[in-house]
Amino acid sequence: MKAVVFDMDGVIFDTEKAVIEVWKEVASRHGIPNIEYYCRECTGVTAVAARQKFMEIYGDKYSYDELRAEKTGMVMDRFRKGLIDIKPGVHTIMETLKENKILIALASSTRRAAVIEELTMTGLIKYFNEIITGDMITNSKPAPDIFIKACDELGVAPQDAVGIEDSYNGIISSHNAGLYTIMVPDLLEPTEEIRQMADYIAEDLYEALKIIMERINNDC
């Protein structure tokens, strides 16, 4: 076991709920119906895939690019004001992995500029050996591309890595890439299909770390 690849939103940061709250505020302001359905459908996907889904649901009735810019500005404002929490156990799992010389990567569907800013503001960027973002790949989660690229950049085989995810799209992506996949549920509880794909369902990152350490010790 040589590497751990983390999702960001919902795993490292408690952003999923904040994003939905902000989208609901934007939707209310512009009279957009059923925005929560759109948010659920787009959990864990890239901006390109999210735009495509928005167009499927709403057509060209609304300007997605303007709405997304409004939403993104509001979310980043919350980050800058310290209103987005780091998930419990993040510092513990990162420090323990570093102590055990385990490589760490990020596989986030969020665009790179936002990822770098958020990780820098919170002081977490120092932990990552590689950062792969949604604008660096062609196919969004649930395609396996982002996890495969993360492993390639780390120089490890997917079967020698653990993927930690919270979303259905992320679990499918990690599983199909060949990583040992741990789900740490955030807003979505695992369905039966997701339980078949996740190798382990952890209550939080502390439990995920316990499972990872067991795998490390078994390799020794």
Secondary structure as UniProt FT lines:
FT   STRAND          3..6
FT   TURN            10..12
FT   HELIX           16..30
FT   HELIX           35..41
FT   TURN            42..44
FT   HELIX           47..58
FT   TURN            59..60
FT   HELIX           64..80
FT   TURN            81..82
FT   TURN            88..89
FT   HELIX           90..99
FT   TURN            100..101
FT   STRAND          103..108
FT   HELIX           112..121
FT   TURN            122..123
FT   HELIX           125..127
FT   STRAND          130..133
FT   HELIX           134..136
FT   TURN            141..142
FT   HELIX           145..154
FT   HELIX           158..160
FT   STRAND          161..165
FT   HELIX           168..177
FT   STRAND          180..183
FT   HELIX           192..197
FT   STRAND          200..201
FT   HELIX           205..219
//
